[in-house]
Amino acid sequence: MRRFNTAGPCEPSRHYMIPPLSRLPEGFDLVEQGDYFALHAPRQTGKTTTLRALAKELSAAGKFAAIHFTCEEAEPAGDDFAVAEPIVLQNLRRHGEALPARELHPPTPWPDATPGSRIGTALSAWAEACPRPLVLFFDEIDALQGESLRSVLRQLRAGSPERPASFPWSVALCGLRDVRDYKAASGGNATRLGTSSPFNVKVKSPRLGDFSEAEVRTLYGQHTAETGQSFTEEALARLFDLSRGQPWLTNALGREIVEEMRVAPPEPITIEHVEKAKERLILERATHLDSLAARLHEPRVRRILEPLLAGELLMGDAYNDDLAYVRDLGLVAPKSPIQVANPIYREVIVRVLSAFVQENITADPRTFVRSDGKLDFQRLLAEFVEFWKEHGEVLEGGMSYHEVAPQLVLMGYLQRIVNGGGTIDREYGVGRGRIDLYVRWPYQEADGKRALQREAMELKVWAKGKADPLAKGLVQLEKYLDALGLEEGTLMIFDRRPEVGAIEEQTRFEGARTAKGYGVTVLRG
């Protein structure tokens, strides 16, 4: 039986999968035309699966000798290209010797050459001896660093005019970032490869996209076809909404439900299963999510995500490269407007940044549940006020995302209390000027029927030199309440003006109403 794959390349016999060649439709044409190109996409989106399938198809057709291999093992060599080159060539040989016909294999041994020219010399010798045009897919090319990366790219550029008789006919470089944005060193070194890129023979830079909604449904449909286990329409819609088609998330949600939660046929998969799987994935912080979370404190990432969380505009020349980097990581959607790529990432970002706040909360979440099963939301707000008065300034000072520290403290507090039995959806983004929170708390009514308590909050900041955001906040909150079908909500205004007093002096409750008469609890802090 096939399964949902969350680790390594997909295999058709073992995994549910979208036909990989359909994800890079221009691949055959790029090779046929003898192009050098760069394929890039965030991690765990299917790049390796796609290139392996393309290489296999090209070689099987009998026209090309196509090889996919990885440069990952050469990463420890760093700038030492004399060490990196033999590692790359060793991997290239191992995969080249897997070609079906011996006459297609690379020469043994590789020709002697000085460091800095070994790869170019080896590829020339192989191309001259091979009866078919060579096609090479360099996977994990950005594992090469500094001078090692420069050296390999320059050798490919130098040899490209000799193709196909004396050099590979088509070459693809595959990695996290487009080759024009590769850094000369890891860790955010400001040195760029520049406009005169060592790989300026590149014709195109396709980006492997996420699954479409139709592809997500096709993938889950394969599970239904093989097991008889159906997905409700609401579950399928929510699965796509949560993942936005990100391949790893799409598979991880399916795997969590089927294998970890053990929802077995003939029981259909419902939206309740999906919500539980989402929460479990976030709490478990699987490797994919953990690797993204580890990037949040990098300066380039923080310079994008901090204003995104605050709802402010991105400004300055530095944001161009920072934004490209964060998009290549997959944290931010590839197209405008600038927004976090999907709701799960949006949740992970806030939870990671507010995690240490939750560790400092001693209140027992169970004490906020009333005898009728509902969440005592007004008490929750009152308890937060006391927590904020006592610890707010200290917690703010310990946060690297200083501009959104108050919002993160509140969201961390809410998460600690609500997480035991409810969920919190968050909406934030560039230009919004606010964070919207939607709390859902399921409970059981006296007659045994299931019910859902819903609470809406809006978080705003009163910044230096700005007017009191109350009036604008009431208008925005009213629209949010309309969208949710609610008639009351909470507006939290954090006063960040330098002239105001201490937190314990300014924190207070007020009452207000929107233009439509919706009741609003205003909490100033």
C-alpha positions, 0 to 999 in steps of 0.5 A: 500500500502506498503512503503519504511521503514526508521524507526524501524523494517520492517513488511511484510504487511507494508513495501517493504523488503528483506526476512529477514531470507535470510540475516542470512542463518546460523541462523537456524543451529546455533540454532539447534546446541545449539550455543551461537553467536554474531550478529553484524552490523552497525545501521539500517541495519536490525538486529532487523528485522532479529532476530524477524523473526528468533524467530517467525519462530523458535517458530512457528515450535514447537521445540523451545521457541524463544524470541527476546527482547531488552536491550536498556532500561537498558542503563541509569543504567550504571555500576549499575548492580543491577539496570540493571538486573531487567530492562532486566528481565522485558523486557524478561518477556514481550516478553516471555509472548507473546509466544503462549502457556502459558506453555512456559511463564516465571515463575511468579515471577522470583526467588529471587537472589542476584544482579549479579546473578539474570539473571542466576537464572531466566534463569535457572528457566525458562529453567527447567520449559519450555517444549521446549528448550529456545532460547534468542536473546539479542538485543541492548546488547551493550546498557549495559555498564561497570559492567552491561555488564560484569555481564550479559555476565558472567552469560550467560557464567556460565550457558551455560554448563547446557543447555538445561535442566537448561539454554537456549539452544541457545543465540545470542547477537546482537549489533553494535560491535562484543562482543570481542570488547565491551568496558567495558565502553562507550565513548572510555574507553581503558579498554577492556573485554580482551582475557578472555572474559566473553562471551568466549562460543561464537561460531561464530560472523556473521556480517549482510551484506548490500544488494547485487545489486540483492537485491536492485533491488528486493526491488525496483522491489516490488514497481514497482510490486505494483504501476506500477512505473518503474525505468530506468536501469540508475536509478537502477544502480545509486541507488546501486552505491550511497548506496552500498546496505546499507539498510537504504540508499536504503530505504531512497532514494526510500522514498525520491523520492516517498513520499517527491519528490512525483514522482507518477506513471505512471512517471518512476523514472529516474537518475535525480530523484535519483541525486535530492534525494541524494542531498536532503538526504544529505542536510536534514541530516536525523537522520541516517546520523546525527548520523554518522556525530556526530561521526566524531570528536571522536578521534578513528574516526578521527585517521582513517578518517583523513589519509583516506581523506589525501590519506595517509597510516594507521600506528600504533598498535592503528589503529587495534582497531580504524579501527574495531570501524569505520567499526562497525559504518558503516562509512568504508567498512567492507573489504579491501582496506580501504575506506568510505562505500559508496558515500553518506557517503563520501559526508556527511563526507566532508560536515560536516567537511567543514560546518563552512567554507561555513558559512564564505563565503559571495560571491553570488553563482549566480555571478559565472554563466555566461550569457550563463548559464555555471559556470565561473570556472576560476573566481571561482578559482581566487575568492578562491585564494583571500579568501584563502589568507585572511582567510586560516590560520585562518580557518586551525587553527579552524579545528580538522582534521588539516592534511587535513584542506586546502583541506577541506577549498577548498572543502567547498568553492566549495560546497558553490558556486556549490551547487546551481546548480551543483554537486561535486563528491569526490574520496579519500582513503588510499594510493591515495595521493590525492583527486579528485574532479569532478564538474558537472554543467548542463545548457541550450544551446542557442537552448534550449538543455540541456548540462553538463559542467564538470570540474576536479580537483586534490588536493595534499599536499607538505609535509615536507621532500618531493619533489615537487608533481607537476610531480606526480600530472600531471601524476595522473591528466592525468589518471583522465582526461582520465577516465572522457574523459576530456582534461584539468583540475586543480591541486591544491598543498597546501604547508605544509612545515614549511619553506615556507612563509605566505599563501598570499606570496606563493599562485599563478597560473601556467600553465602546460601540461601533457605528452599527452598535456592536459592543466592544471591550477596549483594553489599553495597555 
